[in-house]
């Protein structure tokens, strides 16, 4: 049974890193007492309990890291969506100016004056271009807003996973120690 002392010391180190060192002494003591008379079943139950608790906490931490990564990806996508919307709005603005310039040139070349119905047509072209430009910006802002909200939801999901992991670790500890009581 003396061979279990290093095993439980290693387990204690792992648990200590998760719980800030408080479980190290307890696990090392469990390993030492295993050599001094506790049954193998008791020692294995303690080890299994501690490994289950550590595993639950590490699972929660991994889920939080994955959620944070997903949130960062979604925030980057939100930035890209806004940049694309701004580029599209700029393109629409340039096309509108080109249409206006071409329409003015064609009207003047035909000998028409730029007031009256020709002016109304030019005004309509300008207003439609401005509307298209604002629509492109609005659409990209909506996409970006949705992505940012998804990023926040991912972060909340990560925080919830950590909280659930602590509850799972506590449950594992209580279950394991209740088995010890029955042994």
C-alpha positions in Angstrom: 0.0 0.0 0.0 3.0 2.3 0.4 3.1 2.7 -3.4 -0.1 4.7 -3.2 1.5 7.6 -1.2 3.1 9.1 -4.3 -0.1 8.6 -6.4 -2.1 10.5 -3.8 0.5 13.2 -3.5 0.3 13.8 -7.2 -3.5 13.9 -7.0 -3.1 16.3 -4.1 -0.9 18.5 -6.3 -3.5 18.6 -9.0 -6.3 19.3 -6.6 -4.2 21.9 -4.8 -3.6 23.8 -8.1 -7.4 24.0 -8.6 -8.3 24.8 -5.0 -5.4 27.1 -4.2 -3.3 24.5 -2.2 -5.8 23.7 0.6 -6.5 20.2 -0.6 -2.8 19.3 -1.0 -2.3 18.6 2.7 -5.5 16.7 2.9 -4.7 14.4 -0.1 -1.1 13.9 1.0 -2.4 13.0 4.5 -4.9 10.6 2.9 -2.0 8.9 1.0 0.1 8.7 4.1 -2.8 7.3 6.1 -3.4 4.7 3.4 0.0 3.3 4.3 -1.0 3.2 7.9 -4.2 1.2 7.8 -7.1 2.5 5.7 -8.6 0.0 3.4 -7.9 0.0 -0.3 -11.6 0.8 -1.0 -11.5 3.9 1.2 -8.3 5.1 -0.4 -9.7 4.5 -3.9 -13.0 6.2 -3.0 -11.1 9.3 -1.8 -9.0 9.3 -4.9 -12.0 8.9 -7.2 -13.9 11.6 -5.4 -11.1 14.1 -5.7 -10.4 13.3 -9.4 -14.1 13.7 -10.1 -14.2 17.1 -8.5 -11.0 18.3 -10.2 -12.3 16.9 -13.6 -15.6 18.8 -13.2 -13.8 22.1 -12.4 -11.4 21.6 -15.4 -14.3 20.9 -17.7 -15.9 24.1 -16.6 -12.7 26.1 -17.2 -12.4 24.5 -20.7 -15.9 25.4 -21.5 -15.3 29.0 -20.4 -12.2 29.2 -22.6 -14.1 27.8 -25.6 -16.9 30.3 -25.0 -14.5 33.2 -24.8 -12.8 32.2 -28.1 -16.2 32.0 -29.8 -17.1 35.4 -28.4 -13.9 36.9 -29.7 -14.6 35.4 -33.2 -18.1 36.9 -33.2 -16.8 40.3 -32.2 -14.2 40.1 -35.0 -17.1 39.2 -37.4 -19.1 42.2 -36.1 -16.2 44.5 -36.9 -15.9 43.0 -40.4 -19.7 43.4 -41.0 -19.4 47.1 -40.1 -16.4 47.6 -42.3 -18.2 45.9 -45.2 -21.2 48.1 -44.6 -19.1 51.2 -44.7 -17.3 50.1 -47.9 -20.7 49.4 -49.5 -22.1 52.8 -48.5 -19.0 54.5 -49.9 -19.4 52.6 -53.2 -23.1 53.5 -53.4 -22.2 57.2 -52.8 -19.6 57.1 -55.6 -22.1 55.4 -58.0 -24.7 58.0 -57.1 -22.4 60.9 -57.8 -21.4 59.3 -61.1 -25.0 58.9 -62.1 -25.8 62.5 -61.2 -22.8 63.7 -63.2 -23.7 61.6 -66.2 -27.3 62.7 -66.1 -26.3 66.4 -65.8 -23.9 66.0 -68.7 -26.5 64.2 -70.9 -29.1 66.9 -70.1 -26.7 69.8 -70.9 -25.5 68.0 -74.0 -29.1 67.7 -75.2 -29.7 71.4 -74.5 -32.0 70.9 -71.5 -31.9 73.1 -68.5 -31.2 71.5 -65.2 -34.3 72.9 -63.5 -37.9 71.7 -63.8 -38.5 68.1 -64.5 -34.8 67.4 -65.2 -34.0 68.9 -61.8 -36.7 66.7 -60.2 -35.1 63.6 -61.8 -31.7 64.6 -60.6 -33.1 65.2 -57.1 -34.8 61.8 -57.1 -31.6 60.1 -58.1 -29.7 61.8 -55.3 -32.3 60.9 -52.7 -32.4 57.3 -53.8 -28.6 57.1 -53.6 -28.7 58.5 -50.1 -31.4 56.1 -49.1 -29.4 53.1 -50.5 -26.3 54.4 -48.7 -28.1 54.6 -45.3 -29.7 51.2 -45.8 -26.3 49.6 -46.4 -25.0 51.2 -43.1 -28.2 50.2 -41.2 -28.0 46.6 -42.4 -24.4 46.2 -41.5 -25.0 47.7 -38.1 -27.8 45.3 -37.4 -25.6 42.3 -38.4 -22.8 43.7 -36.1 -25.3 44.2 -33.2 -26.5 40.6 -33.5 -23.0 39.3 -33.5 -22.1 41.3 -30.5 -25.1 40.0 -28.6 -24.1 36.5 -29.6 -20.7 37.2 -28.2 -22.2 38.3 -24.9 -24.4 35.2 -24.8 -21.2 33.1 -25.3 -19.5 34.8 -22.4 -22.5 34.2 -20.2 -22.5 30.6 -21.3 -18.9 30.3 -20.2 -19.5 31.8 -16.9 -22.5 29.5 -16.3 -20.3 26.5 -17.2 -17.8 27.5 -14.6 -20.5 27.9 -12.0 -22.0 24.5 -13.0 -18.5 22.9 -12.7 -18.2 24.1 -9.1 -21.6 22.7 -8.3 -20.6 19.4 -10.0 -17.4 19.3 -8.1 -19.3 19.9 -4.8 -21.7 17.2 -5.8 -18.9 14.8 -6.6 -17.2 15.5 -3.2 -20.5 15.0 -1.3 -21.2 11.8 -3.1 -17.7 10.4 -2.6 -17.6 11.3 1.1 -21.1 9.9 1.6 -19.7 6.6 0.2 -16.8 6.8 2.7 -19.3 7.2 5.5 -21.0 4.0 4.3 -17.7 2.0 4.1 
